[in-house]
Structures are given as C-alpha cells and as structure tokens.
Amino acid sequence: MAINPKIITVTANTAIDYVLKVNNLCLGDNVIAENTVKFASGKGINVAKAVATLASPVWVSGFVGSKSWAFFKELNSELITTDYTLVEGETRTNLTLSDSYKQQETHLRGKGFSVTATDCQSLIKKLAASINANDIVVMSGSLPEGAPPDFYQSVIEICRSKSALAFLDSSGESLRQGVKGCPDLIKPNKQEFEWLVGRSLDDENSLLVAAREIVATGVKQVLVSRAEHGALLVSDKWALAASVVCNDSKIVSQVGCGDALVAGFAFATLHGYELIETLKLAVACGAANLFSAEPGRFERRILAPIIEKVQLRIL
C-alpha cells in the first residue's frame, strides 16, 4: 500500500513565546502591557503552523519539557499531528516586548531543558521509524544543551537512507555539521550564512559566490533569507533572487517570517510546484507572516495578492 509523502518538522529546542504589547517602553519603569499572548513555539513548530495554514497535513516532532507537555499537546488538530519526545524539566520561555510607540521589538531568550544521549537516541529512533520515501523533513532551530552538534547531521543521514528530502534551518555549529550531511536545502539568514562561510557578505554578488561554494560541497540548494530584501536561491543549475514590497504600516511582527518561508518552500516542493512558483510561494508566505501576531498563523487569503507582487530575477 502506497504511503502519501508528508512534511515532518523537527524542533530540537522548543519554546514558549510570550508576546507583550507595550506603549513607549522605558527601562527601569513599571510598564503595564496593553495585551499579552502566549504561543507554543520554536522554529520547527512555526514551520508546522505555516504548513497547516496552507491546508496541508504536517507531523511535528522534537523535544518538549515534561512539565510543559500539556501546553504543547494543544497544537494537535486536524492537520497537525504531534509526537514529541519528552525530557526532564521545562521548555524554555522567550519574551518579546513589542513597543507600538517606538515600532520596535525586544527579544529575551530563556534557557530551558537539557537533553541526554538517551533522549537524543530516542528521538532519532522515532524519526527513523516515521520517515518514508519522498517525505520532506524540516530541521529547524538551535540545539538544546546536551545535544551533540552533529544531531541534525544524523537526521539528514536517516533521510538519505529513506530517500526523503532533508531541509535544514539552523545556525552555528549545528549548521556547520549539518552541511556535512549534504542536505537538500539549507536556509540561513545573512548573519548565519556569514558565520558559516567565515566572512562578511555585504552584497548580492558575495552571497551568490558563497552559496555556490556551499553547493559545491554537496548541498543541493541554498536559500538565503534577506529580510526586506527577499530571498536568494542557488543550486548547481540556477540562481534566483525574489523579493516583494509590503506595506510597512501594517506590519505586526517579524518573528517567524523565515520559518514561514521554509514552510512555503516545503509545501510547494511536496506538491510538485515548478521552481519559480515554489520560490514565489515561499517568499509570499514569509511576507504574509509579517501581518500575524502568531508565527505561522497568517491569513491564507492574503497570499494570492502578495504572490502577484513578488519580483523574480535570474542571477
């Protein structure tokens, strides 16, 4: 019996995001928040929410602190299936102070659980049993304390053995080690990419040269997210730049836009879109996320008009 390919997200370092909206934040003062919201988060979970927003099923995996499990369990829905690996402790808490007066966001990152070698093996075994041919496995975010830096590389090797696609969106040493596994796609932002190649990348040409260097090592595609400048996609066969102009006055938050970009790319790849349409959808998803308070939970109805505005260039 044939098994339909699916998208799997792996979030090794999940988070609980608190967002407090304030007006004219001043350090050292007592501030009353205008509004407070709390989300189950982490980059891979944001990807999963965006995939579900696109009306596609997604399987969510990763580590969750046992004391925080009840909160993350609520993500289960008709389209989102969660299968966490529980570890001792609590999932970290991140705090975003969104200042409506200054149009600024301040992010405070907490420290949560650590994992053991046994925890890592449990998640690896679960993934090995769940990944099938033609699945797309999206590994996103940092690694928790205790996880080996080659953790994502191990997952990529499983994907290769199962004829599944491996997408990696990480940073630092976990990105460097992951690249050694030759994933089908990496999605660094400019800062993460500069760290990976060890030099400043101050213009589009320098990004293009660096991306081609990484492709030459065996990575199939490099997708560099560039905030308001859009994205750059490079393989051994093509190099494309895509961007879209958005209404700045209506922007709610920039958190999770890169995750929505990855979700759009994974969704389009799974459903067999042509390359240009894949990149357009990915950039449009990243832009749509700007107008949402919760990462990945953007309004699907706004995608079509954004896609029409996406500008593509062959490099």
KEMARBA-788477 format. One record per residue (C-alpha): residue in one letter; residue number from 1; x, y, z. Coordinates in pm, 1 decimal, padded with zeros to 6 digits, m for minus. Layout:
! residues N
   resn   resi         c1         c2         c3
      A    NUM          X          Y          Z
...
***
This chain:
! residues 315
   resn   resi         c1         c2         c3
      M      1    00000.0    00000.0    00000.0
      A      2    00145.8    00335.2   m00106.9
      I      3    00206.2    00593.5    00165.2
      N      4    00143.9    00956.1    00076.9
      P      5    00452.2    01172.6    00130.1
      K      6    00429.5    01414.2    00421.5
      I      7    00612.0    01705.9    00580.4
      I      8    00781.7    01635.1    00913.4
      T      9    00922.2    01911.8    01130.5
      V     10    01194.6    01855.9    01389.1
      T     11    01228.2    02115.5    01665.1
      A     12    01507.2    02012.6    01897.6
      N     13    01477.0    02325.9    02112.3
      T     14    01108.3    02409.1    02151.2
      A     15    00995.9    02729.2    02320.8
      I     16    00700.5    02900.7    02480.4
      D     17    00675.0    03251.0    02338.1
      Y     18    00521.0    03528.7    02545.1
      V     19    00445.1    03844.8    02349.9
      L     20    00369.7    04159.9    02549.3
      K     21    00248.9    04465.7    02361.8
      V     22    00355.6    04785.5    02534.4
      N     23    00347.7    05157.1    02457.4
      N     24    00674.9    05352.1    02483.1
      L     25    00883.2    05108.3    02686.9
      C     26    01130.0    05271.6    02925.6
      L     27    01384.6    05062.8    03112.7
      G     28    01358.9    05089.4    03490.2
      D     29    00992.6    05192.0    03477.3
      N     30    00679.3    04998.8    03569.7
      V     31    00501.0    04904.2    03248.6
      I     32    00150.2    04772.4    03203.7
      A     33    00115.5    04559.8    02893.0
      E     34   m00161.8    04654.0    02652.1
      N     35   m00200.4    04290.9    02550.0
      T     36   m00039.3    03956.1    02630.4
      V     37   m00042.6    03635.7    02424.8
      K     38    00134.7    03302.2    02465.7
      F     39    00225.4    03054.1    02191.2
      A     40    00376.3    02707.6    02165.7
      S     41    00676.5    02782.2    01950.1
      G     42    01025.1    02700.6    01830.8
      K     43    01127.4    02734.2    01466.7
      G     44    01008.1    02392.3    01352.6
      I     45    00675.4    02436.9    01526.1
      N     46    00635.1    02771.0    01349.4
      V     47    00703.6    02589.3    01021.2
      A     48    00437.0    02332.4    01107.5
      K     49    00177.7    02601.3    01180.7
      A     50    00250.3    02763.2    00844.2
      V     51    00222.4    02429.8    00661.6
      A     52   m00115.8    02375.5    00829.9
      T     53   m00216.0    02728.5    00730.3
      L     54   m00158.0    02615.2    00372.1
      A     55   m00409.1    02334.2    00439.2
      S     56   m00151.2    02055.3    00428.6
      P     57   m00101.5    01787.2    00697.0
      V     58    00220.3    01802.5    00897.5
      W     59    00380.0    01573.8    01155.1
      V     60    00552.6    01756.7    01442.0
      S     61    00841.8    01607.8    01636.5
      G     62    01109.5    01731.9    01873.8
      F     63    01194.5    01764.0    02240.5
      V     64    00946.3    01909.9    02489.1
      G     65    00999.4    01950.4    02862.4
      S     66    00774.6    01707.8    03050.2
      K     67    00642.8    01990.8    03269.3
      S     68    00532.9    02180.4    02956.1
      W     69    00381.2    01890.8    02762.9
      A     70    00015.7    01982.7    02828.4
      F     71    00064.0    02322.6    02663.8
      F     72    00227.4    02175.8    02350.4
      K     73   m00032.0    01899.7    02325.9
      E     74   m00287.1    02167.2    02235.4
      L     75   m00122.2    02204.3    01892.9
      N     76   m00287.5    01880.6    01778.7
      S     77   m00551.2    01946.5    01515.4
      E     78   m00699.6    01802.1    01200.6
      L     79   m00382.3    01894.4    01011.5
      I     80   m00114.7    01892.5    01284.7
      T     81   m00012.1    01563.9    01445.0
      T     82    00235.1    01592.0    01733.2
      D     83    00465.7    01317.3    01854.3
      Y     84    00706.6    01477.0    02099.3
      T     85    00997.0    01320.5    02280.8
      L     86    00955.6    01426.9    02643.6
      V     87    01260.2    01521.4    02850.1
      E     88    01310.9    01624.9    03210.2
      G     89    01234.5    01986.2    03300.2
      E     90    01052.6    02272.5    03137.6
      T     91    01059.5    02407.0    02784.9
      R     92    01235.0    02743.6    02766.9
      T     93    01036.8    03066.8    02768.8
      N     94    01106.8    03350.9    02525.5
      L     95    00973.7    03700.4    02586.7
      T     96    00902.3    03953.6    02312.7
      L     97    00833.0    04315.2    02411.2
      S     98    00653.1    04475.6    02119.5
      D     99    00657.1    04853.8    02152.6
      S    100    00377.7    05006.3    01944.3
      Y    101    00502.6    05362.1    02003.0
      K    102    00865.5    05305.0    01900.8
      Q    103    00783.4    05035.2    01643.3
      Q    104    01045.6    04809.7    01798.3
      E    105    01063.5    04452.4    01922.7
      T    106    01291.9    04340.5    02205.6
      H    107    01351.6    03966.1    02236.4
      L    108    01461.3    03797.0    02558.7
      R    109    01558.3    03431.6    02516.7
      G    110    01526.6    03197.8    02812.5
      K    111    01715.0    02878.5    02889.0
      G    112    01518.2    02558.6    02922.7
      F    113    01577.8    02184.8    02944.4
      S    114    01892.9    01995.9    02863.0
      V    115    01892.2    01657.5    02692.3
      T    116    02086.5    01336.8    02740.7
      A    117    02238.9    01095.3    02493.3
      T    118    01945.7    00864.7    02566.5
      D    119    01697.5    01142.9    02484.5
      C    120    01872.4    01207.7    02153.1
      Q    121    01872.1    00840.0    02062.0
      S    122    01500.3    00817.7    02144.2
      L    123    01417.5    01100.0    01904.5
      I    124    01648.9    00960.4    01636.9
      K    125    01481.3    00617.6    01660.9
      K    126    01135.7    00774.4    01644.7
      L    127    01229.8    00965.0    01329.9
      A    128    01389.3    00660.0    01171.2
      A    129    01062.7    00473.4    01220.7
      S    130    00846.9    00757.5    01088.0
      I    131    01031.5    00888.8    00781.5
      N    132    00929.6    00738.0    00448.6
      A    133    01038.9    00784.5    00088.6
      N    134    00964.5    01130.2   m00057.1
      D    135    00881.5    01282.6    00281.6
      I    136    01023.7    01628.3    00347.5
      V    137    01193.1    01658.0    00685.9
      V    138    01246.6    02015.2    00806.5
      M    139    01501.7    02052.2    01087.5
      S    140    01477.6    02396.1    01242.8
      G    141    01638.0    02598.5    01516.0
      S    142    01910.4    02561.6    01772.7
      L    143    02005.2    02251.7    01967.4
      P    144    01939.3    02227.6    02341.3
      E    145    02218.4    02183.5    02591.3
      G    146    02342.0    01824.8    02585.5
      A    147    02264.4    01754.1    02220.2
      P    148    02569.6    01675.9    02005.6
      P    149    02644.3    01934.9    01735.3
      D    150    02604.0    01666.8    01467.0
      F    151    02248.2    01580.1    01577.8
      Y    152    02090.1    01725.3    01263.4
      Q    153    02354.6    01556.2    01051.4
      S    154    02237.2    01222.7    01194.6
      V    155    01878.2    01304.8    01096.3
      I    156    01992.8    01404.9    00746.5
      E    157    02166.1    01069.1    00709.8
      I    158    01839.7    00893.8    00802.7
      C    159    01659.3    01098.6    00538.1
      R    160    01917.3    00994.7    00281.0
      S    161    01876.7    00626.8    00371.2
      K    162    01497.2    00656.9    00340.8
      S    163    01500.5    00856.5    00012.7
      A    164    01341.2    01152.2    00191.5
      L    165    01430.5    01519.6    00142.4
      A    166    01617.1    01698.7    00422.1
      F    167    01575.1    02075.1    00476.1
      L    168    01795.8    02239.5    00741.7
      D    169    01739.5    02580.3    00902.1
      S    170    01983.6    02616.5    01187.1
      S    171    02284.8    02822.5    01288.6
      G    172    02630.6    02795.3    01436.2
      E    173    02796.0    02459.7    01479.2
      S    174    02477.5    02259.3    01421.0
      L    175    02450.1    02424.1    01078.0
      R    176    02817.0    02359.2    01001.3
      Q    177    02787.5    01993.7    01099.6
      G    178    02455.6    01959.8    00918.1
      V    179    02607.7    02083.7    00593.7
      K    180    02845.0    01784.5    00609.4
      G    181    02539.9    01561.3    00564.8
      C    182    02467.7    01728.3    00227.2
      P    183    02102.1    01820.0    00289.5
      D    184    01868.8    01900.4    00002.6
      L    185    01830.5    02257.6    00126.3
      I    186    01976.8    02488.3    00387.4
      K    187    01804.1    02814.2    00479.3
      P    188    02036.9    03050.7    00665.7
      N    189    01975.6    03420.8    00706.2
      K    190    02255.6    03657.6    00610.3
      Q    191    02415.9    03662.0    00954.7
      E    192    02404.0    03283.0    00988.1
      F    193    02546.4    03242.2    00639.3
      E    194    02832.8    03480.0    00712.0
      W    195    02919.3    03271.7    01018.2
      L    196    02910.7    02953.5    00812.7
      V    197    03149.2    03076.4    00541.6
      G    198    03362.3    03283.6    00777.9
      R    199    03344.7    03622.7    00607.5
      S    200    03123.5    03925.5    00551.5
      L    201    02871.3    03902.7    00268.6
      D    202    02781.0    04262.5    00206.1
      D    203    02609.1    04244.4   m00130.7
      E    204    02412.2    04010.6   m00351.6
      N    205    02713.1    03901.3   m00553.5
      S    206    02911.5    03799.0   m00243.2
      L    207    02609.8    03598.9   m00122.3
      L    208    02585.9    03431.1   m00462.4
      V    209    02954.6    03336.3   m00463.6
      A    210    02932.4    03194.7   m00110.8
      A    211    02614.8    02999.2   m00191.8
      R    212    02783.8    02840.2   m00492.2
      E    213    03075.6    02740.3   m00269.6
      I    214    02838.3    02559.0   m00032.9
      V    215    02655.8    02392.0   m00322.4
      A    216    02993.2    02266.1   m00445.1
      T    217    03033.4    02076.3   m00114.1
      G    218    02722.5    01868.0   m00188.0
      V    219    02433.5    02073.6   m00050.4
      K    220    02163.7    02065.1   m00317.3
      Q    221    02015.2    02413.8   m00267.8
      V    222    02093.8    02720.9   m00059.5
      L    223    01803.7    02951.0    00026.9
      V    224    01925.1    03268.7    00197.3
      S    225    01658.9    03477.9    00367.3
      R    226    01735.0    03850.9    00346.7
      A    227    01454.0    04017.9    00545.1
      E    228    01314.7    04310.8    00344.2
      H    229    01541.1    04215.3    00051.7
      G    230    01359.9    03885.1   m00000.7
      A    231    01549.2    03562.9   m00063.9
      L    232    01824.4    03417.6   m00277.2
      L    233    01800.5    03058.7   m00408.5
      V    234    02107.2    02886.3   m00551.9
      S    235    02173.5    02534.5   m00682.4
      D    236    02423.9    02392.6   m00930.5
      K    237    02175.6    02467.3   m01209.7
      W    238    02021.0    02803.7   m01121.2
      A    239    02043.9    03118.5   m00913.8
      L    240    01733.2    03328.2   m00845.6
      A    241    01653.5    03631.5   m00635.6
      A    242    01299.0    03706.9   m00518.2
      S    243    01153.9    03997.8   m00324.4
      V    244    00824.6    04166.1   m00250.6
      V    245    00737.1    04512.7   m00120.5
      C    246    00498.7    04515.7    00177.1
      N    247    00300.1    04788.7    00348.2
      D    248    00524.3    04869.3    00647.2
      S    249    00247.9    05048.4    00835.0
      K    250    00050.8    04725.0    00871.3
      I    251    00336.8    04501.6    00986.6
      V    252    00262.6    04327.0    01317.2
      S    253    00575.9    04119.2    01381.6
      Q    254    00882.7    03990.0    01200.7
      V    255    00911.4    03682.4    01423.9
      G    256    00878.4    03358.8    01228.4
      C    257    00897.0    03502.4    00875.8
      G    258    01193.2    03281.0    00789.2
      D    259    01001.4    02980.7    00922.5
      A    260    00700.8    03066.7    00704.4
      L    261    00939.8    03098.7    00408.6
      V    262    01066.3    02743.8    00470.4
      A    263    00710.5    02616.2    00512.9
      G    264    00606.4    02760.9    00178.3
      F    265    00909.0    02609.6    00007.2
      A    266    00846.7    02267.9    00164.3
      F    267    00474.5    02275.3    00079.9
      A    268    00538.3    02369.1   m00283.4
      T    269    00812.2    02108.2   m00318.6
      L    270    00589.8    01835.2   m00173.0
      H    271    00308.6    01924.0   m00411.6
      G    272    00527.0    01936.6   m00721.7
      Y    273    00527.0    02310.2   m00797.6
      E    274    00760.9    02441.7   m01064.1
      L    275    01072.8    02614.2   m00929.9
      I    276    00958.3    02972.1   m00993.8
      E    277    00617.3    02910.6   m00836.7
      T    278    00786.8    02741.3   m00540.4
      L    279    01006.8    03041.6   m00470.3
      K    280    00719.3    03284.6   m00518.3
      L    281    00502.2    03098.2   m00270.0
      A    282    00786.0    03073.4   m00018.6
      V    283    00858.1    03447.4   m00029.8
      A    284    00486.2    03526.5   m00013.7
      C    285    00444.3    03308.2    00296.8
      G    286    00734.2    03487.2    00464.5
      A    287    00576.8    03822.9    00380.7
      A    288    00227.3    03716.1    00491.3
      N    289    00369.8    03623.5    00830.4
      L    290    00459.9    03990.6    00886.2
      F    291    00092.2    04067.4    00938.8
      S    292    00031.2    03799.9    01202.3
      A    293    00090.0    03810.8    01577.2
      E    294    00148.8    03434.6    01595.8
      P    295    00432.6    03294.5    01383.3
      G    296    00295.2    03068.4    01111.1
      R    297   m00070.9    03154.7    01168.7
      F    298   m00103.7    03404.0    00883.8
      E    299   m00418.8    03451.1    00677.4
      R    300   m00414.5    03230.1    00371.8
      R    301   m00644.1    03464.8    00179.1
      I    302   m00374.3    03732.2    00157.7
      L    303   m00125.7    03504.0   m00018.5
      A    304   m00258.4    03542.6   m00373.6
      P    305   m00221.7    03922.9   m00389.8
      I    306    00124.8    03900.4   m00233.4
      I    307    00234.9    03634.0   m00484.4
      E    308    00131.6    03865.5   m00768.7
      K    309    00371.6    04129.3   m00633.3
      V    310    00674.4    03900.2   m00595.8
      Q    311    00957.0    04008.1   m00825.1
      L    312    01196.1    03741.0   m00957.1
      R    313    01536.6    03785.6   m01114.3
      I    314    01772.2    03531.0   m01270.7
      L    315    02127.9    03581.3   m01148.0
***
